[in-house]
Amino acid sequence: MTTRSLPPITSLTEAQQRGWACVWCRAALGIGLGDDLGEQRVRPANGAAYSWFPRQCPDASACLARETS
Ligand SMILES: [Zn+2]
């Protein structure tokens, strides 16, 4: 489990918000793959609150390499 704070949801793609892609490096994650970071609640300034479900790569070092390359 990461201790990093998640990036702002407004900076993420729809795939990242839905847990289809890694929240850090944007690599596609298969269904059921990746590490679930837990349900996140967002309350936009204008609009209804909603949940999103970030996931990250199971291989953290490879993920970091992709993120920083
Ligand atoms: Zn990743």
N, CA, C, O and the ligand as a Tripos MOL2 file, in Angstrom:
@<TRIPOS>MOLECULE
protein
  277   275    70     0     0
PROTEIN
NO_CHARGES

@<TRIPOS>ATOM
      1 N           0.8490   -1.2000    0.0000 N.3       1 MET1
      2 CA          0.0000    0.0000    0.0000 C.3       1 MET1
      3 C           0.8760    1.2380    0.0000 C.2       1 MET1
      4 O           1.8250    1.3430    0.7780 O.2       1 MET1
      5 N           0.5610    2.1450   -0.8510 N.am      2 THR2
      6 CA          1.3540    3.3560   -0.9760 C.3       2 THR2
      7 C           1.0480    4.3360    0.1510 C.2       2 THR2
      8 O          -0.0500    4.3550    0.7080 O.2       2 THR2
      9 N           2.0380    5.1360    0.4620 N.am      3 THR3
     10 CA          1.8060    6.2330    1.3880 C.3       3 THR3
     11 C           1.7980    7.5720    0.6520 C.2       3 THR3
     12 O           1.6350    8.6320    1.2560 O.2       3 THR3
     13 N           1.9760    7.4940   -0.6600 N.am      4 ARG4
     14 CA          1.9490    8.7280   -1.4430 C.3       4 ARG4
     15 C           0.5180    9.2530   -1.4950 C.2       4 ARG4
     16 O          -0.4460    8.4880   -1.5180 O.2       4 ARG4
     17 N           0.4080   10.5800   -1.5130 N.am      5 SER5
     18 CA         -0.9260   11.1340   -1.7010 C.3       5 SER5
     19 C          -1.2700   11.0700   -3.1790 C.2       5 SER5
     20 O          -0.4120   11.2800   -4.0370 O.2       5 SER5
     21 N          -2.5070   10.7850   -3.4650 N.am      6 LEU6
     22 CA         -2.9330   10.6110   -4.8360 C.3       6 LEU6
     23 C          -2.9180   11.9460   -5.5710 C.2       6 LEU6
     24 O          -3.1270   13.0010   -4.9720 O.2       6 LEU6
     25 N          -2.6660   11.8850   -6.8830 N.am      7 PRO7
     26 CA         -2.7180   13.1260   -7.6650 C.3       7 PRO7
     27 C          -4.1600   13.6420   -7.7160 C.2       7 PRO7
     28 O          -5.1000   12.8740   -7.5130 O.2       7 PRO7
     29 N          -4.3330   14.9300   -7.9840 N.am      8 PRO8
     30 CA         -5.6940   15.4660   -8.0800 C.3       8 PRO8
     31 C          -6.4630   14.7920   -9.2090 C.2       8 PRO8
     32 O          -5.9350   14.5850  -10.3010 O.2       8 PRO8
     33 N          -7.6850   14.4610   -8.9360 N.am      9 ILE9
     34 CA         -8.4680   13.6810   -9.9020 C.3       9 ILE9
     35 C          -8.6370   14.4320  -11.2160 C.2       9 ILE9
     36 O          -8.7980   13.8180  -12.2700 O.2       9 ILE9
     37 N          -8.6020   15.7450  -11.1530 N.am     10 THR10
     38 CA         -8.7690   16.5230  -12.3850 C.3      10 THR10
     39 C          -7.5940   16.3480  -13.3350 C.2      10 THR10
     40 O          -7.6990   16.6860  -14.5140 O.2      10 THR10
     41 N          -6.4620   15.8190  -12.8330 N.am     11 SER11
     42 CA         -5.2900   15.6090  -13.6820 C.3      11 SER11
     43 C          -5.2710   14.2080  -14.2820 C.2      11 SER11
     44 O          -4.3620   13.8750  -15.0410 O.2      11 SER11
     45 N          -6.2610   13.3850  -13.9520 N.am     12 LEU12
     46 CA         -6.2360   11.9880  -14.3550 C.3      12 LEU12
     47 C          -7.1610   11.7220  -15.5300 C.2      12 LEU12
     48 O          -8.1600   12.4140  -15.7240 O.2      12 LEU12
     49 N          -6.8110   10.7080  -16.3090 N.am     13 THR13
     50 CA         -7.6770   10.2870  -17.4080 C.3      13 THR13
     51 C          -8.8650    9.5110  -16.8540 C.2      13 THR13
     52 O          -8.8600    9.0830  -15.7000 O.2      13 THR13
     53 N          -9.8780    9.3360  -17.6910 N.am     14 GLU14
     54 CA        -11.0330    8.5480  -17.2620 C.3      14 GLU14
     55 C         -10.6060    7.1340  -16.8970 C.2      14 GLU14
     56 O         -11.0970    6.5660  -15.9210 O.2      14 GLU14
     57 N          -9.6880    6.5620  -17.6800 N.am     15 ALA15
     58 CA         -9.2210    5.2030  -17.3960 C.3      15 ALA15
     59 C          -8.5590    5.1300  -16.0190 C.2      15 ALA15
     60 O          -8.7430    4.1570  -15.2870 O.2      15 ALA15
     61 N          -7.8020    6.1470  -15.6780 N.am     16 GLN16
     62 CA         -7.1610    6.1690  -14.3630 C.3      16 GLN16
     63 C          -8.2030    6.3180  -13.2530 C.2      16 GLN16
     64 O          -8.0970    5.6790  -12.2060 O.2      16 GLN16
     65 N          -9.1970    7.1550  -13.4830 N.am     17 GLN17
     66 CA        -10.2290    7.3510  -12.4650 C.3      17 GLN17
     67 C         -11.0360    6.0800  -12.2360 C.2      17 GLN17
     68 O         -11.5310    5.8410  -11.1340 O.2      17 GLN17
     69 N         -11.1670    5.2600  -13.2850 N.am     18 ARG18
     70 CA        -11.9680    4.0450  -13.1780 C.3      18 ARG18
     71 C         -11.1380    2.8310  -12.7660 C.2      18 ARG18
     72 O         -11.6740    1.7330  -12.6160 O.2      18 ARG18
     73 N          -9.8390    3.0250  -12.5830 N.am     19 GLY19
     74 CA         -9.0080    1.9100  -12.1720 C.3      19 GLY19
     75 C          -8.6030    1.0030  -13.3140 C.2      19 GLY19
     76 O          -8.1440   -0.1150  -13.0790 O.2      19 GLY19
     77 N          -8.7630    1.4620  -14.5520 N.am     20 TRP20
     78 CA         -8.3620    0.6690  -15.7110 C.3      20 TRP20
     79 C          -6.9060    0.8990  -16.0320 C.2      20 TRP20
     80 O          -6.2790    0.0990  -16.7280 O.2      20 TRP20
     81 N          -6.3650    1.9980  -15.5220 N.am     21 ALA21
     82 CA         -4.9690    2.3340  -15.7790 C.3      21 ALA21
     83 C          -4.3460    2.7890  -14.4680 C.2      21 ALA21
     84 O          -5.0250    3.3020  -13.5790 O.2      21 ALA21
     85 N          -3.0440    2.5880  -14.3730 N.am     22 CYS22
     86 CA         -2.3190    2.9680  -13.1670 C.3      22 CYS22
     87 C          -2.4580    4.4680  -12.8940 C.2      22 CYS22
     88 O          -2.3420    5.2910  -13.8020 O.2      22 CYS22
     89 N          -2.7050    4.8030  -11.6400 N.am     23 VAL23
     90 CA         -2.9070    6.2010  -11.2860 C.3      23 VAL23
     91 C          -1.6020    6.9950  -11.3880 C.2      23 VAL23
     92 O          -1.6310    8.2220  -11.4830 O.2      23 VAL23
     93 N          -0.4640    6.3050  -11.3690 N.am     24 TRP24
     94 CA          0.8280    6.9970  -11.4000 C.3      24 TRP24
     95 C           1.4000    7.0680  -12.8110 C.2      24 TRP24
     96 O           1.7420    8.1510  -13.2840 O.2      24 TRP24
     97 N           1.5060    5.9320  -13.4850 N.am     25 CYS25
     98 CA          2.2440    5.8930  -14.7560 C.3      25 CYS25
     99 C           1.3330    5.7060  -15.9690 C.2      25 CYS25
    100 O           1.8130    5.7160  -17.1030 O.2      25 CYS25
    101 N           0.0330    5.5360  -15.7500 N.am     26 ARG26
    102 CA         -0.9660    5.4130  -16.8220 C.3      26 ARG26
    103 C          -0.8900    4.0960  -17.5670 C.2      26 ARG26
    104 O          -1.5760    3.9370  -18.5760 O.2      26 ARG26
    105 N          -0.0870    3.1460  -17.1160 N.am     27 ALA27
    106 CA         -0.0560    1.8490  -17.7810 C.3      27 ALA27
    107 C          -1.4140    1.1760  -17.6160 C.2      27 ALA27
    108 O          -2.0410    1.2590  -16.5600 O.2      27 ALA27
    109 N          -1.8540    0.5130  -18.6710 N.am     28 ALA28
    110 CA         -3.1340   -0.1850  -18.6120 C.3      28 ALA28
    111 C          -3.0390   -1.3650  -17.6490 C.2      28 ALA28
    112 O          -2.0460   -2.0930  -17.6430 O.2      28 ALA28
    113 N          -4.0620   -1.5450  -16.8500 N.am     29 LEU29
    114 CA         -4.1280   -2.6530  -15.9220 C.3      29 LEU29
    115 C          -5.2550   -3.5740  -16.3690 C.2      29 LEU29
    116 O          -6.3440   -3.1150  -16.7140 O.2      29 LEU29
    117 N          -4.9910   -4.8660  -16.3600 N.am     30 GLY30
    118 CA         -6.0450   -5.8060  -16.7200 C.3      30 GLY30
    119 C          -7.1000   -5.8520  -15.6330 C.2      30 GLY30
    120 O          -6.8820   -5.4070  -14.5070 O.2      30 GLY30
    121 N          -8.2440   -6.4000  -15.9950 N.am     31 ILE31
    122 CA         -9.3130   -6.5520  -15.0160 C.3      31 ILE31
    123 C          -8.8150   -7.4150  -13.8630 C.2      31 ILE31
    124 O          -8.3170   -8.5230  -14.0660 O.2      31 ILE31
    125 N          -8.9550   -6.8970  -12.6730 N.am     32 GLY32
    126 CA         -8.5380   -7.6600  -11.4980 C.3      32 GLY32
    127 C          -7.0560   -7.5760  -11.2050 C.2      32 GLY32
    128 O          -6.5820   -8.1230  -10.2100 O.2      32 GLY32
    129 N          -6.3120   -6.8840  -12.0780 N.am     33 LEU33
    130 CA         -4.8910   -6.7200  -11.8210 C.3      33 LEU33
    131 C          -4.6360   -5.3560  -11.1980 C.2      33 LEU33
    132 O          -5.5240   -4.5060  -11.1300 O.2      33 LEU33
    133 N          -3.4260   -5.1710  -10.7540 N.am     34 GLY34
    134 CA         -3.0930   -3.9100  -10.1080 C.3      34 GLY34
    135 C          -3.4910   -3.9440   -8.6450 C.2      34 GLY34
    136 O          -4.2820   -4.7840   -8.2170 O.2      34 GLY34
    137 N          -2.9300   -3.0210   -7.8910 N.am     35 ASP35
    138 CA         -3.2040   -2.9360   -6.4690 C.3      35 ASP35
    139 C          -4.2920   -1.8980   -6.2230 C.2      35 ASP35
    140 O          -4.1650   -0.7330   -6.5990 O.2      35 ASP35
    141 N          -5.3490   -2.3460   -5.5910 N.am     36 ASP36
    142 CA         -6.4650   -1.4620   -5.2900 C.3      36 ASP36
    143 C          -6.0640   -0.4880   -4.1890 C.2      36 ASP36
    144 O          -5.6400   -0.9060   -3.1120 O.2      36 ASP36
    145 N          -6.1960    0.7930   -4.4520 N.am     37 LEU37
    146 CA         -5.8360    1.8100   -3.4550 C.3      37 LEU37
    147 C          -7.0360    2.2430   -2.6260 C.2      37 LEU37
    148 O          -6.9360    3.1380   -1.7870 O.2      37 LEU37
    149 N          -8.1530    1.6080   -2.8660 N.am     38 GLY38
    150 CA         -9.3200    1.8960   -2.0420 C.3      38 GLY38
    151 C         -10.2080    2.9720   -2.6350 C.2      38 GLY38
    152 O          -9.7760    3.8050   -3.4310 O.2      38 GLY38
    153 N         -11.4400    2.9240   -2.2270 N.am     39 GLU39
    154 CA        -12.4050    3.9080   -2.7180 C.3      39 GLU39
    155 C         -12.0400    5.3020   -2.2340 C.2      39 GLU39
    156 O         -11.7460    5.5080   -1.0560 O.2      39 GLU39
    157 N         -12.0620    6.2550   -3.1550 N.am     40 GLN40
    158 CA        -11.7920    7.6500   -2.8200 C.3      40 GLN40
    159 C         -13.0620    8.4610   -3.0330 C.2      40 GLN40
    160 O         -13.7860    8.2660   -4.0100 O.2      40 GLN40
    161 N         -13.3190    9.3680   -2.1070 N.am     41 ARG41
    162 CA        -14.4900   10.2250   -2.2400 C.3      41 ARG41
    163 C         -14.0270   11.6200   -2.6590 C.2      41 ARG41
    164 O         -13.0660   12.1640   -2.1160 O.2      41 ARG41
    165 N         -14.7230   12.1740   -3.6230 N.am     42 VAL42
    166 CA        -14.4100   13.4930   -4.1380 C.3      42 VAL42
    167 C         -15.6620   14.3490   -4.0240 C.2      42 VAL42
    168 O         -16.7680   13.9020   -4.3270 O.2      42 VAL42
    169 N         -15.4690   15.5760   -3.5870 N.am     43 ARG43
    170 CA        -16.5960   16.5090   -3.5260 C.3      43 ARG43
    171 C         -16.2240   17.7490   -4.3350 C.2      43 ARG43
    172 O         -15.5800   18.6620   -3.8160 O.2      43 ARG43
    173 N         -16.6240   17.7820   -5.5890 N.am     44 PRO44
    174 CA        -16.2900   18.9360   -6.4360 C.3      44 PRO44
    175 C         -16.9070   20.2180   -5.8930 C.2      44 PRO44
    176 O         -17.9040   20.2040   -5.1720 O.2      44 PRO44
    177 N         -16.2700   21.3380   -6.2730 N.am     45 ALA45
    178 CA        -16.7760   22.6380   -5.8270 C.3      45 ALA45
    179 C         -18.2010   22.8520   -6.3170 C.2      45 ALA45
    180 O         -19.0380   23.3940   -5.5950 O.2      45 ALA45
    181 N         -18.4690   22.4300   -7.5310 N.am     46 ASN46
    182 CA        -19.8250   22.5240   -8.0560 C.3      46 ASN46
    183 C         -20.2170   21.1650   -8.6180 C.2      46 ASN46
    184 O         -19.7280   20.7600   -9.6730 O.2      46 ASN46
    185 N         -21.0680   20.4830   -7.9390 N.am     47 GLY47
    186 CA        -21.4720   19.1590   -8.3970 C.3      47 GLY47
    187 C         -21.6030   18.2140   -7.2240 C.2      47 GLY47
    188 O         -21.2320   18.5350   -6.0950 O.2      47 GLY47
    189 N         -22.1300   17.0620   -7.5110 N.am     48 ALA48
    190 CA        -22.3860   16.0780   -6.4730 C.3      48 ALA48
    191 C         -21.1120   15.2960   -6.1490 C.2      48 ALA48
    192 O         -20.2700   15.0760   -7.0190 O.2      48 ALA48
    193 N         -20.9860   14.8900   -4.9120 N.am     49 ALA49
    194 CA        -19.8770   14.0410   -4.5060 C.3      49 ALA49
    195 C         -19.9770   12.6870   -5.2120 C.2      49 ALA49
    196 O         -21.0660   12.1950   -5.5080 O.2      49 ALA49
    197 N         -18.8070   12.1040   -5.4700 N.am     50 TYR50
    198 CA        -18.8070   10.7980   -6.1090 C.3      50 TYR50
    199 C         -17.5800   10.0270   -5.6590 C.2      50 TYR50
    200 O         -16.6990   10.5700   -4.9930 O.2      50 TYR50
    201 N         -17.5340    8.7780   -6.0230 N.am     51 SER51
    202 CA        -16.4160    7.9040   -5.6640 C.3      51 SER51
    203 C         -15.5880    7.5910   -6.8930 C.2      51 SER51
    204 O         -16.0930    7.5580   -8.0160 O.2      51 SER51
    205 N         -14.3100    7.3620   -6.6590 N.am     52 TRP52
    206 CA        -13.4720    6.8090   -7.7210 C.3      52 TRP52
    207 C         -12.5540    5.7790   -7.1010 C.2      52 TRP52
    208 O         -12.3780    5.7220   -5.8840 O.2      52 TRP52
    209 N         -11.9680    4.9610   -7.9750 N.am     53 PHE53
    210 CA        -11.3170    3.7390   -7.5080 C.3      53 PHE53
    211 C          -9.9300    3.5930   -8.1110 C.2      53 PHE53
    212 O          -9.7410    2.8400   -9.0660 O.2      53 PHE53
    213 N          -8.9630    4.3080   -7.5600 N.am     54 PRO54
    214 CA         -7.6200    4.2550   -8.1460 C.3      54 PRO54
    215 C          -6.9510    2.8970   -7.9380 C.2      54 PRO54
    216 O          -7.1650    2.2240   -6.9300 O.2      54 PRO54
    217 N          -6.1450    2.5230   -8.9090 N.am     55 ARG55
    218 CA         -5.3200    1.3180   -8.8220 C.3      55 ARG55
    219 C          -3.9100    1.6920   -9.2560 C.2      55 ARG55
    220 O          -3.6960    2.6650   -9.9790 O.2      55 ARG55
    221 N          -2.9670    0.9000   -8.7990 N.am     56 GLN56
    222 CA         -1.5870    1.1120   -9.2150 C.3      56 GLN56
    223 C          -0.9800   -0.2030   -9.6660 C.2      56 GLN56
    224 O          -1.5110   -1.2780   -9.3840 O.2      56 GLN56
    225 N           0.1470   -0.1040  -10.3750 N.am     57 CYS57
    226 CA          0.8390   -1.2940  -10.8510 C.3      57 CYS57
    227 C           1.2850   -2.1480   -9.6740 C.2      57 CYS57
    228 O           1.7020   -1.6180   -8.6440 O.2      57 CYS57
    229 N           1.2000   -3.4680   -9.8200 N.am     58 PRO58
    230 CA          1.7200   -4.3350   -8.7590 C.3      58 PRO58
    231 C           3.2340   -4.2370   -8.6160 C.2      58 PRO58
    232 O           3.7760   -4.4620   -7.5340 O.2      58 PRO58
    233 N           3.9090   -3.9040   -9.7010 N.am     59 ASP59
    234 CA          5.3690   -3.7780   -9.6740 C.3      59 ASP59
    235 C           5.7360   -2.3070   -9.4840 C.2      59 ASP59
    236 O           5.7960   -1.5520  -10.4540 O.2      59 ASP59
    237 N           5.9780   -1.9010   -8.2480 N.am     60 ALA60
    238 CA          6.1640   -0.4810   -7.9410 C.3      60 ALA60
    239 C           7.4150    0.0830   -8.5840 C.2      60 ALA60
    240 O           7.4120    1.2400   -9.0040 O.2      60 ALA60
    241 N           8.4850   -0.6950   -8.6750 N.am     61 SER61
    242 CA          9.7150   -0.1440   -9.2330 C.3      61 SER61
    243 C           9.5820    0.0640  -10.7400 C.2      61 SER61
    244 O          10.0760    1.0570  -11.2750 O.2      61 SER61
    245 N           8.9240   -0.8600  -11.4180 N.am     62 ALA62
    246 CA          8.6890   -0.6850  -12.8520 C.3      62 ALA62
    247 C           7.7600    0.4920  -13.0930 C.2      62 ALA62
    248 O           7.9260    1.2500  -14.0480 O.2      62 ALA62
    249 N           6.7850    0.6290  -12.2140 N.am     63 CYS63
    250 CA          5.8410    1.7430  -12.3130 C.3      63 CYS63
    251 C           6.5730    3.0620  -12.1880 C.2      63 CYS63
    252 O           6.3560    3.9800  -12.9790 O.2      63 CYS63
    253 N           7.4330    3.1560  -11.2010 N.am     64 LEU64
    254 CA          8.1670    4.4070  -10.9680 C.3      64 LEU64
    255 C           9.0570    4.7290  -12.1560 C.2      64 LEU64
    256 O           9.1920    5.8910  -12.5390 O.2      64 LEU64
    257 N           9.6700    3.6950  -12.7440 N.am     65 ALA65
    258 CA         10.5100    3.9030  -13.9210 C.3      65 ALA65
    259 C           9.6950    4.4590  -15.0730 C.2      65 ALA65
    260 O          10.1500    5.3560  -15.7830 O.2      65 ALA65
    261 N           8.4820    3.9280  -15.2640 N.am     66 ARG66
    262 CA          7.6230    4.4410  -16.3290 C.3      66 ARG66
    263 C           7.1760    5.8640  -16.0330 C.2      66 ARG66
    264 O           7.1110    6.7080  -16.9270 O.2      66 ARG66
    265 N           6.8710    6.1160  -14.7730 N.am     67 GLU67
    266 CA          6.3450    7.4330  -14.4150 C.3      67 GLU67
    267 C           7.3900    8.5160  -14.6380 C.2      67 GLU67
    268 O           7.0620    9.6250  -15.0590 O.2      67 GLU67
    269 N           8.6390    8.1950  -14.3570 N.am     68 THR68
    270 CA          9.6890    9.2120  -14.3810 C.3      68 THR68
    271 C          10.4440    9.2440  -15.7040 C.2      68 THR68
    272 O          11.3080   10.1000  -15.8950 O.2      68 THR68
    273 N          10.1370    8.3270  -16.6240 N.am     69 SER69
    274 CA         10.8570    8.3110  -17.8920 C.3      69 SER69
    275 C          10.2710    9.3240  -18.8490 C.2      69 SER69
    276 O          10.7490    9.4570  -19.9760 O.2      69 SER69
    277 ZN          2.0850    2.3040  -12.7130 Zn       70 ZN70
@<TRIPOS>BOND
     1     1     2 1
     2     2     3 1
     3     3     4 2
     4     3     5 am
     5     5     6 1
     6     6     7 1
     7     7     8 2
     8     7     9 am
     9     9    10 1
    10    10    11 1
    11    11    12 2
    12    11    13 am
    13    13    14 1
    14    14    15 1
    15    15    16 2
    16    15    17 am
    17    17    18 1
    18    18    19 1
    19    19    20 2
    20    19    21 am
    21    21    22 1
    22    22    23 1
    23    23    24 2
    24    23    25 am
    25    25    26 1
    26    26    27 1
    27    27    28 2
    28    27    29 am
    29    29    30 1
    30    30    31 1
    31    31    32 2
    32    31    33 am
    33    33    34 1
    34    34    35 1
    35    35    36 2
    36    35    37 am
    37    37    38 1
    38    38    39 1
    39    39    40 2
    40    39    41 am
    41    41    42 1
    42    42    43 1
    43    43    44 2
    44    43    45 am
    45    45    46 1
    46    46    47 1
    47    47    48 2
    48    47    49 am
    49    49    50 1
    50    50    51 1
    51    51    52 2
    52    51    53 am
    53    53    54 1
    54    54    55 1
    55    55    56 2
    56    55    57 am
    57    57    58 1
    58    58    59 1
    59    59    60 2
    60    59    61 am
    61    61    62 1
    62    62    63 1
    63    63    64 2
    64    63    65 am
    65    65    66 1
    66    66    67 1
    67    67    68 2
    68    67    69 am
    69    69    70 1
    70    70    71 1
    71    71    72 2
    72    71    73 am
    73    73    74 1
    74    74    75 1
    75    75    76 2
    76    75    77 am
    77    77    78 1
    78    78    79 1
    79    79    80 2
    80    79    81 am
    81    81    82 1
    82    82    83 1
    83    83    84 2
    84    83    85 am
    85    85    86 1
    86    86    87 1
    87    87    88 2
    88    87    89 am
    89    89    90 1
    90    90    91 1
    91    91    92 2
    92    91    93 am
    93    93    94 1
    94    94    95 1
    95    95    96 2
    96    95    97 am
    97    97    98 1
    98    98    99 1
    99    99   100 2
   100    99   101 am
   101   101   102 1
   102   102   103 1
   103   103   104 2
   104   103   105 am
   105   105   106 1
   106   106   107 1
   107   107   108 2
   108   107   109 am
   109   109   110 1
   110   110   111 1
   111   111   112 2
   112   111   113 am
   113   113   114 1
   114   114   115 1
   115   115   116 2
   116   115   117 am
   117   117   118 1
   118   118   119 1
   119   119   120 2
   120   119   121 am
   121   121   122 1
   122   122   123 1
   123   123   124 2
   124   123   125 am
   125   125   126 1
   126   126   127 1
   127   127   128 2
   128   127   129 am
   129   129   130 1
   130   130   131 1
   131   131   132 2
   132   131   133 am
   133   133   134 1
   134   134   135 1
   135   135   136 2
   136   135   137 am
   137   137   138 1
   138   138   139 1
   139   139   140 2
   140   139   141 am
   141   141   142 1
   142   142   143 1
   143   143   144 2
   144   143   145 am
   145   145   146 1
   146   146   147 1
   147   147   148 2
   148   147   149 am
   149   149   150 1
   150   150   151 1
   151   151   152 2
   152   151   153 am
   153   153   154 1
   154   154   155 1
   155   155   156 2
   156   155   157 am
   157   157   158 1
   158   158   159 1
   159   159   160 2
   160   159   161 am
   161   161   162 1
   162   162   163 1
   163   163   164 2
   164   163   165 am
   165   165   166 1
   166   166   167 1
   167   167   168 2
   168   167   169 am
   169   169   170 1
   170   170   171 1
   171   171   172 2
   172   171   173 am
   173   173   174 1
   174   174   175 1
   175   175   176 2
   176   175   177 am
   177   177   178 1
   178   178   179 1
   179   179   180 2
   180   179   181 am
   181   181   182 1
   182   182   183 1
   183   183   184 2
   184   183   185 am
   185   185   186 1
   186   186   187 1
   187   187   188 2
   188   187   189 am
   189   189   190 1
   190   190   191 1
   191   191   192 2
   192   191   193 am
   193   193   194 1
   194   194   195 1
   195   195   196 2
   196   195   197 am
   197   197   198 1
   198   198   199 1
   199   199   200 2
   200   199   201 am
   201   201   202 1
   202   202   203 1
   203   203   204 2
   204   203   205 am
   205   205   206 1
   206   206   207 1
   207   207   208 2
   208   207   209 am
   209   209   210 1
   210   210   211 1
   211   211   212 2
   212   211   213 am
   213   213   214 1
   214   214   215 1
   215   215   216 2
   216   215   217 am
   217   217   218 1
   218   218   219 1
   219   219   220 2
   220   219   221 am
   221   221   222 1
   222   222   223 1
   223   223   224 2
   224   223   225 am
   225   225   226 1
   226   226   227 1
   227   227   228 2
   228   227   229 am
   229   229   230 1
   230   230   231 1
   231   231   232 2
   232   231   233 am
   233   233   234 1
   234   234   235 1
   235   235   236 2
   236   235   237 am
   237   237   238 1
   238   238   239 1
   239   239   240 2
   240   239   241 am
   241   241   242 1
   242   242   243 1
   243   243   244 2
   244   243   245 am
   245   245   246 1
   246   246   247 1
   247   247   248 2
   248   247   249 am
   249   249   250 1
   250   250   251 1
   251   251   252 2
   252   251   253 am
   253   253   254 1
   254   254   255 1
   255   255   256 2
   256   255   257 am
   257   257   258 1
   258   258   259 1
   259   259   260 2
   260   259   261 am
   261   261   262 1
   262   262   263 1
   263   263   264 2
   264   263   265 am
   265   265   266 1
   266   266   267 1
   267   267   268 2
   268   267   269 am
   269   269   270 1
   270   270   271 1
   271   271   272 2
   272   271   273 am
   273   273   274 1
   274   274   275 1
   275   275   276 2
@<TRIPOS>SUBSTRUCTURE
     1 MET1         2 RESIDUE 1 A MET
     2 THR2         6 RESIDUE 1 A THR
     3 THR3        10 RESIDUE 1 A THR
     4 ARG4        14 RESIDUE 1 A ARG
     5 SER5        18 RESIDUE 1 A SER
     6 LEU6        22 RESIDUE 1 A LEU
     7 PRO7        26 RESIDUE 1 A PRO
     8 PRO8        30 RESIDUE 1 A PRO
     9 ILE9        34 RESIDUE 1 A ILE
    10 THR10       38 RESIDUE 1 A THR
    11 SER11       42 RESIDUE 1 A SER
    12 LEU12       46 RESIDUE 1 A LEU
    13 THR13       50 RESIDUE 1 A THR
    14 GLU14       54 RESIDUE 1 A GLU
    15 ALA15       58 RESIDUE 1 A ALA
    16 GLN16       62 RESIDUE 1 A GLN
    17 GLN17       66 RESIDUE 1 A GLN
    18 ARG18       70 RESIDUE 1 A ARG
    19 GLY19       74 RESIDUE 1 A GLY
    20 TRP20       78 RESIDUE 1 A TRP
    21 ALA21       82 RESIDUE 1 A ALA
    22 CYS22       86 RESIDUE 1 A CYS
    23 VAL23       90 RESIDUE 1 A VAL
    24 TRP24       94 RESIDUE 1 A TRP
    25 CYS25       98 RESIDUE 1 A CYS
    26 ARG26      102 RESIDUE 1 A ARG
    27 ALA27      106 RESIDUE 1 A ALA
    28 ALA28      110 RESIDUE 1 A ALA
    29 LEU29      114 RESIDUE 1 A LEU
    30 GLY30      118 RESIDUE 1 A GLY
    31 ILE31      122 RESIDUE 1 A ILE
    32 GLY32      126 RESIDUE 1 A GLY
    33 LEU33      130 RESIDUE 1 A LEU
    34 GLY34      134 RESIDUE 1 A GLY
    35 ASP35      138 RESIDUE 1 A ASP
    36 ASP36      142 RESIDUE 1 A ASP
    37 LEU37      146 RESIDUE 1 A LEU
    38 GLY38      150 RESIDUE 1 A GLY
    39 GLU39      154 RESIDUE 1 A GLU
    40 GLN40      158 RESIDUE 1 A GLN
    41 ARG41      162 RESIDUE 1 A ARG
    42 VAL42      166 RESIDUE 1 A VAL
    43 ARG43      170 RESIDUE 1 A ARG
    44 PRO44      174 RESIDUE 1 A PRO
    45 ALA45      178 RESIDUE 1 A ALA
    46 ASN46      182 RESIDUE 1 A ASN
    47 GLY47      186 RESIDUE 1 A GLY
    48 ALA48      190 RESIDUE 1 A ALA
    49 ALA49      194 RESIDUE 1 A ALA
    50 TYR50      198 RESIDUE 1 A TYR
    51 SER51      202 RESIDUE 1 A SER
    52 TRP52      206 RESIDUE 1 A TRP
    53 PHE53      210 RESIDUE 1 A PHE
    54 PRO54      214 RESIDUE 1 A PRO
    55 ARG55      218 RESIDUE 1 A ARG
    56 GLN56      222 RESIDUE 1 A GLN
    57 CYS57      226 RESIDUE 1 A CYS
    58 PRO58      230 RESIDUE 1 A PRO
    59 ASP59      234 RESIDUE 1 A ASP
    60 ALA60      238 RESIDUE 1 A ALA
    61 SER61      242 RESIDUE 1 A SER
    62 ALA62      246 RESIDUE 1 A ALA
    63 CYS63      250 RESIDUE 1 A CYS
    64 LEU64      254 RESIDUE 1 A LEU
    65 ALA65      258 RESIDUE 1 A ALA
    66 ARG66      262 RESIDUE 1 A ARG
    67 GLU67      266 RESIDUE 1 A GLU
    68 THR68      270 RESIDUE 1 A THR
    69 SER69      274 RESIDUE 1 A SER
    70 ZN70       277 GROUP 0 **** ****
